[in-house]
Amino acid sequence: MSRLHWIDLPISGRLAIAARPRAGDWLDDEIGAWASDGVAVVVSLLEPAEVHDLGLEREAALCQLHGMAFLSFPIPDRAVPASRSAAVQLTRDLEARLITGDAALIHCRAGIGRSAAIAACVMIRLGVDAAEALSRITAARGVPVPDTEEQRAWVMEMTRK
């Protein structure tokens, strides 16, 4: 089972990052476990080719079957979003859900780079300092985040938006 790494937030909503779910016969069980954990929205940062290569084509449908919203926001592995405005809109949408008490899960392939960068930007919107956001995510994830210096610089730049 892919582990959800819950991040300490200053509000009642809950935010987790994770590696992608296991595919094949385990996919329905993985997604069902997320729903049982109270996740209301799943954000996948995988690119379409990764989704195909990893066998996760049914993820969106299974999330909906288990009562969770599913958002796809593809970002190339070890990179940052191509559109700053689209990333800002995504983080605004997640902020709004968290403020109402929802639980959100953001995943990429390993749950270290892309997911940590987006989670940090959501936390910045919630009033957490960028460095503190990355520190909290590192504590939750158990490894230093994000994955690249480009991602770290992007998070720091997003504090100005």
Phi and psi in degrees as a GROMACS rama.xvg file:
@    title "Ramachandran Plot"
@    xaxis  label "Phi"
@    yaxis  label "Psi"
@TYPE xy
-71.7538  130.826  SER-2
-81.0637  136.776  ARG-3
-89.8186  130.531  LEU-4
-105.369  98.7811  HIS-5
-77.7909  134.256  TRP-6
-104.643  138.361  ILE-7
-67.9167  119.993  ASP-8
-117.929  157.907  LEU-9
-85.6857  12.2446  PRO-10
-134.522  176.326  ILE-11
-77.9115  -22.7915  SER-12
-62.418  158.945  GLY-13
-120.99  141.912  ARG-14
-131.971  130.992  LEU-15
-130.716  153.989  ALA-16
-119.341  158.002  ILE-17
-159.954  163.541  ALA-18
-73.4398  164.007  ALA-19
-58.8588  154.711  ARG-20
-71.5588  158.203  PRO-21
-70.6309  143.46  ARG-22
-94.7955  -165.622  ALA-23
64.8078  -139.403  GLY-24
-63.4503  -18.4401  ASP-25
-89.0614  -14.6383  TRP-26
-58.9885  -47.0356  LEU-27
-62.2973  -41.049  ASP-28
-64.2876  -42.0395  ASP-29
-59.8123  -49.6542  GLU-30
-68.863  -37.4378  ILE-31
-60.8082  -37.364  GLY-32
-66.2162  -37.1609  ALA-33
-61.3485  -45.4357  TRP-34
-61.5531  -41.7265  ALA-35
-63.8444  -27.5433  SER-36
-79.3487  -2.14929  ASP-37
93.4298  7.41354  GLY-38
-64.5851  130.549  VAL-39
-103.101  -27.807  ALA-40
-141.278  134.999  VAL-41
-112.909  129.995  VAL-42
-114.844  117.92  VAL-43
-100.746  128.353  SER-44
-101.793  10.2416  LEU-45
-72.7111  144.013  LEU-46
-78.6196  157.281  GLU-47
-53.4666  -40.2784  PRO-48
-64.4327  -37.244  ALA-49
-65.7232  -43.6885  GLU-50
-55.1281  -46.543  VAL-51
-65.0225  -50.3537  HIS-52
-60.4839  -34.0363  ASP-53
-88.9077  -4.89977  LEU-54
72.0226  36.0629  GLY-55
-108.285  25.1745  LEU-56
-60.2573  -25.4293  GLU-57
-91.5652  0.915172  ARG-58
-57.855  -48.8573  GLU-59
-60.6211  -46.9608  ALA-60
-63.8757  -39.822  ALA-61
-69.3765  -35.9709  LEU-62
-60.2318  -46.9118  CYS-63
-63.4382  -39.8789  GLN-64
-59.9458  -34.1141  LEU-65
-91.4478  10.6376  HIS-66
82.6023  18.4128  GLY-67
-110.886  144.315  MET-68
-73.4358  150.34  ALA-69
-130.128  127.685  PHE-70
-121.837  131.51  LEU-71
-105.932  124.104  SER-72
-135.359  79.2403  PHE-73
-63.0178  132.182  PRO-74
-132.651  133.016  ILE-75
-58.671  144.995  PRO-76
-56.3314  135.911  ASP-77
63.8435  21.9511  ARG-78
-125.929  -170.577  ALA-79
-121.301  163.953  VAL-80
-58.3991  142.334  PRO-81
-70.2364  -32.3959  ALA-82
-114.174  112.946  SER-83
-62.724  -42.1378  ARG-84
-65.6042  -38.0309  SER-85
-66.9425  -37.8224  ALA-86
-65.8792  -40.7638  ALA-87
-61.6394  -42.8662  VAL-88
-63.4807  -42.6244  GLN-89
-59.5684  -46.689  LEU-90
-67.2912  -32.8041  THR-91
-63.962  -44.6436  ARG-92
-61.7407  -43.1734  ASP-93
-67.8511  -40.1339  LEU-94
-56.6631  -46.4345  GLU-95
-60.9301  -41.2577  ALA-96
-65.6628  -43.0348  ARG-97
-65.9483  -38.5414  LEU-98
-61.9572  -32.3478  ILE-99
-82.2135  0.519931  THR-100
99.3253  2.59529  GLY-101
-67.6568  162.608  ASP-102
-110.512  131.524  ALA-103
-120.51  143.272  ALA-104
-120.532  127.75  LEU-105
-113.627  126.966  ILE-106
-132.703  151.193  HIS-107
-127.59  -149.032  CYS-108
-74.8203  -50.9032  ARG-109
-107.916  -11.8832  ALA-110
74.5462  33.8526  GLY-111
-126.49  -47.7702  ILE-112
-92.8433  -76.3794  GLY-113
-60.0462  -46.0826  ARG-114
-65.0475  -38.9937  SER-115
-65.8734  -39.6041  ALA-116
-64.1831  -45.2659  ALA-117
-67.5918  -42.1629  ILE-118
-60.5208  -41.2337  ALA-119
-61.5706  -40.6212  ALA-120
-66.6061  -35.2723  CYS-121
-63.4662  -43.8579  VAL-122
-64.2562  -37.3237  MET-123
-59.7146  -41.5698  ILE-124
-62.5698  -28.1459  ARG-125
-85.5937  4.54752  LEU-126
96.4  7.44462  GLY-127
-87.8893  134.095  VAL-128
-58.9606  145.202  ASP-129
-57.736  -47.0833  ALA-130
-63.7636  -39.3683  ALA-131
-66.6448  -38.4813  GLU-132
-60.1802  -47.6149  ALA-133
-64.6689  -35.3936  LEU-134
-64.4828  -43.8609  SER-135
-65.4348  -38.8833  ARG-136
-68.5054  -41.1484  ILE-137
-58.5143  -43.7779  THR-138
-62.3461  -42.189  ALA-139
-69.3696  -41.2751  ALA-140
-80.3515  -29.5407  ARG-141
84.9067  4.54588  GLY-142
-140.724  154.502  VAL-143
-61.6984  137.383  PRO-144
-131.374  157.453  VAL-145
-75.9744  -170.851  PRO-146
-76.6025  -32.525  ASP-147
-129.647  160.618  THR-148
-65.9216  -33.9005  GLU-149
-60.5034  -42.9265  GLU-150
-65.1835  -42.4307  GLN-151
-61.0434  -46.5844  ARG-152
-61.8922  -39.1698  ALA-153
-63.1038  -43.5783  TRP-154
-59.7993  -46.6315  VAL-155
-62.4621  -38.2745  MET-156
-66.3579  -34.3137  GLU-157
-67.2933  -16.4852  MET-158
-66.0085  -18.698  THR-159
-89.5999  1.43557  ARG-160
